[in-house]
Amino acid sequence: MPGVLRYLSHPQVAMETDIPVPEWKLSEIGKHRVKRIAGAPVLRATTRLVSSGETKAVETARIMALGIGLEVEIDDAMGENDRSATGFLPPAEFQDVANQFFREPYISVRGWERAIDAQSRIVRATLPYLKQADQGDILLVGHGGVGTLLYCHFADAPISRSFDQPNNGGGNYFTIAIDSFRAVHPWRRMEELLESVPCNREEATDRDIRWYGDN
């Protein structure tokens, strides 16, 4: 049976405003959440585990690797959208800029990487894993921003924050069918992996809703 590619965003981080965001680490809550789901039975079919090179994603992937029994591959092209022009922003200000980032994908908002460019990058990074998959499932570990852009591409949807992950601190996943290159369902909490069964055509359910209105 054809496998699936799951894209998992890292969960909660320990914010340290004096160091670059890509170097932030997981918080204790984030680590606990990953450890809880790392041994989910549905993940036993995973044959490849690839992570963004950012610290919080690598930490997530390494915990997952212990449960799955795989080595972690690092792909720096899977990093979050480049926000180095502003660095850390207070939460309210960050949300305003993020809204504009999704709303105006062809504009560089305050020097951030354009959404359309970030989407092209994450899609280019993901396609080889889909094309090279001959058996088993693939797990990519990354970020909420580029993850949403990736979902929009494989769902044949416009770039919109209405498809963003739920506002729960991260730690969510969506699934792409390897045989069709199509998104199977939108973001779900990572804990739902504990309830899933191996399938290349997971049915969308009432919980598969949009967590944001139009932005």
Buried (B, 14 or more C-beta within 10 A) or exposed (E): EEBBBBBBBBBBBEEEEEEEBBEBBBBEBBBEBBEBBBBBEBBBBBBBBBBBBBBBBBBBBBBBBEBBEBEBEEBEEBBBBBBEEBEBBEEEEBBEBBBBBBBBBEEBBEEBBBBBBBBEBBBEBBEEBBEEBEEEBBBBBBBBBBBBBBBBBBBEBEBBBBBBBBEBBBBBBBBBBBEEBEBBBBBBBBBBBBEBEBEBEBEEEEEBEBBBEEB
